[in-house]
Amino acid sequence: MKIALDLSRRGLGTVFPNPSVGCVLVRDGHIIGRGWTGAGGRPHAEQNALQFAGNAEKSTAYVTLEPCSHHGKTPPCAQSLINAGIAKVIIATGDPDPRVSGNGIRMLKKAGVEVQFGLLQEEANYINQGFFQKIKENRPLITVKIASTKDGKIAKTEGEQYWVTGPLSRKRGHLYRATHDAIMVGIGTVISDDPMLDCRIKGLEYRSPIRVVLDSHLRIKPNCKLCSSAKEIPLLIMTTVSDLKKYAELEKLGAKIFCIEKDEKGRVNIGQVMKVLSGEGITRILSEGGGKLNASLIKASLVDRLLWFKSKDSIGETGVDALYDIPIENLGKYLNLSLVDEGETPPDHWQEFGIKR
């Protein structure tokens, strides 16, 4: 099952609106087939594993999510396992989709297949959190990424481009982009930085996420990098302004515009934005700010995970706060998070040899 879970992680960021599933087929103590969900959500993991195996009769299937039981764009995976003569199916966790939700297990048992449930369920739930939240709460998983100095600053002055972290940390940041369906920023970041928001890890360029911009007053410039590349990498713009002329100009470039209701401050209603993105099939969002957007997400209790890259430098009180009007020492008032992992970037001379400390 650990192998199946590792396989399922490969699909994160490429399979939405479907979950990312892994499947391993074992017979007589040997792995005879393995697979994970294909790009765009098809083929499903079970189908790929069965094709890999060729003959899977009397084998045991380890699947990270309950096999689907409904006819969609592909046949039911539960039925495919039955037709292949699988003797036992071991499932990590259930699928809350009403079209499945226990029906896959019932289908397998009715056909005489032995079913075991719950192996490494907590790990499987963690991997599938975004898909589960889209189904249950009508919103994606939201990960906030922050790069700041030791004292929580992201720049010396407002609007300044300032590299806080080093090359290795930035590569890790791009890896996170590759594992999320979408990346989200506010219009302030677009105007000050003119970012591309793509994945620039060699070999993973094709995994650049959908770009989402929160632009209440539709200030985005058609000649910015995001708009200029919208036909290559999708761009979604969330605004409160109904400007049909500018809509047409941006849509001609490939952007997709959504007119969102205002919140009490006249900005796009961030809760409504999440519902719209969920409707677009997005299950995992990486928010790269800036400070105002990330603070808004935190105050709205919409942050599920926090990635914080910190340098050893300090700027002082005159610097720009990473979370706008939320002091670092008050973060616990808004978020109830537990530490999952932490580490330190090695010095450059360690990187040359690919050595991890």
N, C-alpha and C positions, 0 to 999 in steps of 0.2 A: 504493500500500500504506500510506503514511503516513496518508492519509485514512481508509482502512479501519481502521487501528489507533486513530485518534482516535474513530471511530464505536464501536469495541468498548469503549472506556473509558466510554461513556455508560451501559452496562448494569451496570457494577460496583456491587454492592450490591443489585441487584434481580433477578438472573437465576438465583440458586442454586436447585437443585444443578447447574445447567448452566453451561458456560463462557460468557463474554461475548465474542461474535464480531462482527466487522465485515465487510461485503462491499460492494465497489464494482464495477459493471459498466461497461465502456468499449468503445465501438465508433467507429471512424474518428476517434480522438482526442478523443471527447466522452464525458463521463459520462452514461450513460442510465438508471442505476439505482443505488440505494444503500440499505443497511439495516443494522440491528444487532439483536441478540437482544432479543426482547420481554420484558416483565416476567414473572417466573415461569419464564423459559426458553423461552417460545414466543410467537409464531412464531420460527423460527430466522432468522439474518441473511440467509442465501441466499434464503429464501422471501420475506422482506420486500423484498429488492433486486429479485427477479424480478417481484414484484407492482408495484413502483414503475416498472419499465421497461416493462411490458406486453409488448413484443416484444423479446426479448434475443438473437435468432438471430444467430450469427456474432460475438458479442461476446466480450470477455475478462473473466473474473471474477477479481478480487483478493480473496482470502479469508484472514483472519488465522489460521484454524485449519482443519485438514483436514476437509472436508465429511463429515458422518456418512453411514454406509452401512447402517444397521440400521433396522428398523421399530419405532418406539416410539409415542409419542402423536402424532407427526407422521411423514410419509413421509421416506425417506432424502433428504438434501439433494443428495448426489451424483447420484442418479437424477433429481431435479428439474432440476439443471443440464444433464444429458444431454437430458432431454425438451424443454428450452427451446432446444436447438440451440447451446449455448455452444461456442465453438471452442477456447478455451484457458482453463485455470484456473491461476492463480499463487497458491501457498499459502505462508504465512509459516512455520508450524510444524505439527508433527504432534499428533494426539490420542492420549494414552496409554490411553484407555478401551479395554479388550479388544474391545469390540463394534465399534470403529472401527480404530484402530491399524494403518494402512496399507491397510485394506480400501476406504476411500473413494477413495484414489489408484488402487488396482487397478481399481476399478469404472469410474472415469473413463477410464483408459487403455484398458481392454477395449472401451469404447464408441467409441474413436477420438479422444477428447479429448486435446489436448496438455496436459501437466502440467509445471509448473516448481515447484520446492520450495526454501524456505530464504531467501526475500527478507525482510530485516529480522527474522530469526528470533529474535535475542536480545531485541528489544523485545517481540515477541509472547510469548515465554516469560515475561518479567517481568510482563506484564499477566495472564497465565493461571496464575501461580505457585500461587495458592490452589487452583484446580481440579486442577492437576497433583498437588499434595501430597495432596489428598483421595483421588485415585485411587491414587497410588503409596505413600503413607505412612500413609494412613487418619487424617490430621489436617489441619486447615485452616491457611492462612497466618495467622500471628499478628503483629500490629503493636502494639507498646507505645507509648502516648502518655504523655508526662510534661510537666507544666508546673511549673517550679521557678524559684527565685531563682538568681542567678549562682553562689552557693555550694552549689547542689544541695538546697535546702530547699523543702518544700511548705507548711509552716505554722510558726507560732511555737511552738504547743503542740499536743500530740496531741488530735485531735478538733475542732480549731478550723477554721471555714470561713474561707479566706483566698484572696483573688483575687490570683494571682501575675502573670497576664498581662492585657493590655488587650482592649478589645472586638473589634478586628480579628483578633487571634490566636484569640480564642474563636470567632469566625465561621469561621475556617479549621479549627478543631477540629470544628465541626459539619459542615463540608464533608467531612471525613474520615469522620464517622459515616455520611454519606449514601452513601459508596462502599464500605462494609463490610456484610456480611450480618448481623453481630451485634456487639454491644458488651458487654464483660465487666468486672465489678467484683467485689470481695470484699464480704462482709457488713459489714465495718467501715466502708466507704464509704457503704453504704446506711443504716446506723444513724446515722452522724455528719452526713451531708449530705442524706438523704432525696431523692436525685436522681430526675429523670424519665428521663434518658438518651435523649431523643428528638432529632430533628434540627429545629432552630428557625431554619432559613434560609427566608425567605419563598419559597414556590413549591416547596420540597423537603420539606415536612413529611411527605408521603406516603412518603418514603424513610427514615423512622426505622427503625433496625435492630432486630432481635430483641434483647431484653435478657437477659443471662445473669448470674446471681448465684451465686458460690461461697459456700455457707453450710453449713459442716461440721456445726454443731450446730442447724441450723434455727431461727435466732433472728429471722428476718425477721418483721416485724409486718404483719398483714393490712391495716392501715389506711395503710400507707406508699404513696407515689405509684406505685411500680412495680406493686404488687398492685392498687391501685385502677384502674389503666389497662390491666390485663393483657388485657382483652377487646378493646381497641383496638390495642395494640402487644404482640405475644407476649412472654411472660416465662418463661424456663427457670430453674429453681432446682436447683442441684447440692448434695446433702447426703449425710451418712453416717447420718442418723437415720431410722429407720422409725417414724414417728408418724402412723398412719393417720387419726386425728382431725384433726390439723393439715393433713395432705395434703388431706383432703376440704374443709376450710375454704378453703385456698388454691386448690384446683382449681375450687371454685365461683366464685371471682373471675376465673378464666381462666388461672391459672398452670399450668405443666406441671412436675412434680416428678420428679427422677431420683435414685435412691439409689445412690451411688457407693462403691466400696470405699475403705477408709482407707489413707493412707500411713503411714510409720513414726512420724509425729508425731500421728497420729489425725485428720488433716485429709483432705479429699477428695483422692483421688489425681489429680493434675492431668493426668497422662498419660492416665488413663482418661477424664477429662472430655473431652479432645480427641477420643478415639475415639467417644464418645457424640455429640458435636457434629458430627463428620464423618458419623456415621450419620443425623443429622437433615438432612443435605445442605448444611451450612454450609461454605463454602469460604474465607471471609475474616472474621477476628475482630479487632476493635480493643479492646485492653485499656486501660482508663483507671484501673486500679489499685484500690486504693491501693498504697502502697509494698511491703507484704508480698506481695501477689499478683504484682506486677511482678517483685519479687526472686525469687519462686518460679519464675516462668516463665523468667527468665534462668538461674537455677541448673540448671533442668531442660533447658537447651539447646533451648527451644521458641520463642525469639524470632527472627523472620525480618527484621523491620524495626523501626526505632526512630525515633519522632518526638519531638523534644525542644524544647519552647518554653522559653526562658530569659529572665528579666527582667534588668535591670541592677542590681537591688537585691540586698542580702545581708542575711541574718538573723543568722548567727553560729552558733556551736557548739550553742547551746541549741535551735535549730530542729529540726523533724522532717525526717529524711532522705528524699529522694525514693525511694530504693531500699532502705529499711529498714536491713538490715545489710550492704549492699554499698556501700563508699565509691566515689565517682565515680572516683577515681584508680585503682581496682582493676577497673573495668568491663571493661577489655581482657583480664582473666584469664578472663572468662566469655563474651565476645562477640567474634567476629572479623568486624567490619562495615567496609564501605567507605562513604565519603561520597558520597551521591547528589545532594544539593542542600542549600543553605543560603541564608539571606537575613535581612534585618532589616526589622521592621515600621516603616513610615514614621511620622513624627509626625502628630498629629491634624489639623493644618492642611493636610497633604498629602491626607489621606483625604477631606476635604470636597470636593475636586475630582476624586476618583477617579484621582489620579495615582500611578503606581508609579515609585519611584526605581530 
